[in-house]
Amino acid sequence: MLEKWGARIRLTSSTAWSNLEPLFEEAIWAASLYPRVRRCHLDVGSGGGFPAIPLAILNPETGVELVEARERRAAFLETVAAELRLPNVTVHARRLDALLAAQPEKSWDAVSWKAIRLERDDLEQMLRRRPSELWVFHGRSLSADEADILTSHELAERRSVPGRASSHLSIYRLRSAPDSSIPGGSGRR
């Protein structure tokens, strides 16, 4: 599906296996770290489906919601979920701010994003939902803006992606004590 759709829309830099293999390896590696107790996961800027689709395949008990603002990429993700018969996948063809506005009471156990910079307002709104964990896939370091905003969560672990020295996964966990430093938050859980 990546090859077929990749010919029409740019899902990855290339559909050659040499470029896709590391994406699959990273997603499968991350899914192996994923706690089995999660019920609802939000992946922001899902693009070509990495790491969300492999996560959904390997964790069928977890509901995985993918947010992709670009219509053609969202259509690709919907097609993948249908073709692979993934009833635990929901695709939102909209921007994160629109999803948050449309579902003001919705919360997720975990939220992930890869290779995108979230807008400060979007990140702050999402943090008000108090997800238990944030899975941030990034290069050598987080952007200063992200690190500055993530005060409601503490860095639990930072791992290098095996075989990819410049790729990392940082997992932030919600601080156990109420934290009044959540942007716009009251400090109550």
N, C-alpha and C positions, 0 to 999 in steps of 0.2 A: 504494500500500500504506500509506503514511503517513496518507493521508486516511481510508482504510477502517478501519485499526486505531486511528487517532487518535480516532475516534468512540467507541470502547469503552475505550481506555486512554490515559492522558496520556503521549504520547511526546515531544511538544514543547509549547511554550506555546500554539501555534496551528497549524493545518494550512493556514492561508491562505498563498498563495505568497509574499506579502510577508515572512512570518516564516521560511519554509523556504528561500527563495533565498539569504540570507546563510549559512545552514548548509551548503548545497551549495557555494557559492562558496569558503568557508573550507576545506572538505574537499578540494575539487579543487585549490585553491592549495597546500595542505599536501602533497598527493600529488605535485604537480609538483616539490617540493623533495626528495622521498624518494629515497634512494640505491637504485639498481637491484641492488645486491649483497646486500641483506637477504634472508634466507631465512625468518625466523620473527619475527613481530611480535605482541605482546600488547597489546590495548586494554582498559583497565580501566574498568568502569562504562559500558558501551557504549550503554545507553539506546536512543535512536532510530537508532543506527547511524552517528552522525557522530563522528569522521571515518573510522571503520574501514571501512564498506562502500564508500564511494568509493575509499579507499586500496586495498582488495582488487580492485575493478574495474579500476583503472588500473595495478595492479602484480600481474598474475595469477601471476607466478612466486614471489611472496611468500606464505607461509602466514600467515594472519591469524587470531589467536585472540581472541575477544571474551568478556569476563567480565561477566556481568550477573546480579546476585543476585535481581532481581525476576522471578518466573516468567513473568508475562505479557509483559514486555518481551523476555525471552530467547526465548519462543515466537515473538514477532514477528521477532526477528533470525534465528531458524532458518528461518522462512517466507521471509523476504527472500532468504537464501542459497540456499534450494531453488528459489524462483521465478526468481531471476536466474542460476541454475546456476553458482554460485560454489564450485567444488570446493576452493578454497584457503581457505575460511572454516570455522572450527570455533567453535561457540558453547558456552560453559560456563555453565550455569544454576546458578551458585553464587557465594558470596562469594570474594573474592581469597584470604583466609586459608585457606579450604577447598581451593581449587585448589592453592595452594602446598603445603599439607600432603599432598594426594593425589598430587602429582608432585614429590617432594623433589629429584630430580636434574634436572628440566626447567630449561632456560634459553632466553632469547629474545635475538635480536639487538637488538631495540628494544622499548621499552614506552612506551605513550602513555596519557594520561588527560586528560579535559576536564571542566571545571566540577564537579569533585568534590574533596573533601579526603580523601586516603588516610590511614588510621589509621597512626600512627607504627610500630607493630609490623609491619603489612603492608608498609609501604615499606621498613623495614629488612630484612625477610625477602627481599623482591624484589631489593634491592641486593646481597645476598649471592650472588645468581645472576649478578652482574656483566654485566648487559646492556650492549652497546656504546654505545647511545644511549637517552636518555629524552626523549620529546616531550611537553612539558607545555603544554597550552592553558589560558590563564588571563586574568584581567582585567589591571589595571594592574601588579600585582606578585604574586609567589608568596606563599603563606602563610609566615609566619616559621618554622613547624615544618618545612615542606618544604625551604626554603632551608637550614636548619640541618642537615638529615639528608643532603643531597645532596653530602656532602664527598668521596665516592669518584668523583664526576663533576665536570667543570668546564664552566661555561657556554661553549658554543661559539658560539652565536648567539641573539639575541633579536630577533624580527621582529614588527612590527605587522601584523596581518591587513589586507590592502588594503581600504580603505573602511570599516574598523571601528576607529577610534582607540582604543577601550577594550578591544580583544581582541588578545592576543599569543600567540605561540608561542615558547617557550624550548626550545632543543635543548641538552641536556647530553651530553657525551661522556665515556666512561670515561677516567680519567687513565691515561696510558701507563705510568707507573712504578707499581710495587706500592704500595698505599696502606693502611697499617695503621689508618687512621681509618674504615674501613668498619665500621659497627656490627656487632659480633659476628664480624668477619672476622679472619683471621690475617695479612693483608698479603701472602699468596701468591696468585698467579694460577692 
